[in-house]
Amino acid sequence: MGSNIQSAPEAKLGVLYGVAAYSVWGFSAIYWKWLFAAGAIEVLAHRVLWASVIIGVVLVLRKRLPHVLALVRDWRMLRMLVITGALLAINWSIFVWAVLTDQILQASLGYYINPLVNVLIGTFLLSEKMSRLQISAVALAGLGVLAMLVIGGSLPWPALTLAVTFAIYGYLRKVSNVVAMDALFIEMTLFVPVALVALYWLNVNGEPVFGPSDPLMSLLLIGGGAVTFLPLAFFGESVRRVRLITVGFLQYLSPTIQFLLAVLVYGEHFTIGHIVAFGCIWLGLILYSIDAVRQTS
């Protein structure tokens, strides 16, 4: 057995970490639903603020701050992290907005499409060749989106935005080759001033829920930082212990949970357009998964 193969107990632990990560990402829709009274702007501002605080504390405990400062001094890398931070902010904004406006199905659809968008990025930006099964999978995803447009009467732009922004984010982070937690802290910290301005604006012009008048909601807003950090930490522990193909299969857990929540718990309307679109994309993901297994066997 090669040295790069993890022991059975470590591999099992890695799978458990992966299941934990994608389960938290999937069920986080429930958490953000609880924050409906706060509104998307306040939720996002607090999410950025408290996530940066928690990650900052973790980095201090791990003595990673010198590495973070080295990244900040690298102008090329800092510019890259501004872009990735903006992509992440857009992705989070659309996701939270979708959850708060009863469009979890759109979020689920977006994260199902994401692996197939990754295939396109690999083809056009990394000069990777698509296999026949991958071409078929991407074509089916396109057919699913077209079904939403023709049958549903509207382009599923939230789903497409989620898929594209996260795919580009992953690509840029891949080519930048930086430690995930270090980079995430910088991405969050860069947008802390924006979050503070948003919270100030809410205090002056709106009615923020954060404060002594609503301690439970305030605690939930602070807890959004932990909900952001924990799955990232679990994911990091998972990818160290299991093969990437295993992580690739586990990633379907999150949108599946979101799909089931949307239909069974929150009663979102599952139209003919949804049936055709999800059917096409699920079939495409089956082909994509078969191809992934063939390439690693």
HELIX and SHEET records of a PDB file:
HELIX    1   1 ALA A    8  TRP A   34  1                                  27    
HELIX    2   2 ALA A   40  LEU A   61  1                                  22    
HELIX    3   3 LEU A   65  ARG A   73  1                                   9    
HELIX    4   4 TRP A   75  LEU A  100  1                                  26    
HELIX    5   5 ILE A  104  LEU A  125  1                                  22    
HELIX    6   6 ARG A  132  VAL A  150  1                                  19    
HELIX    7   7 TRP A  157  SER A  176  1                                  20    
HELIX    8   8 ALA A  180  LEU A  190  1                                  11    
HELIX    9   9 VAL A  192  ASN A  205  1                                  14    
HELIX   10  10 PRO A  215  VAL A  239  1                                  25    
HELIX   11  11 LEU A  244  LEU A  250  1                                   7    
HELIX   12  12 LEU A  253  LEU A  260  1                                   8    
HELIX   13  13 LEU A  261  VAL A  265  3                                   5    
HELIX   14  14 ILE A  272  THR A  296  1                                  25    
END                                                                             
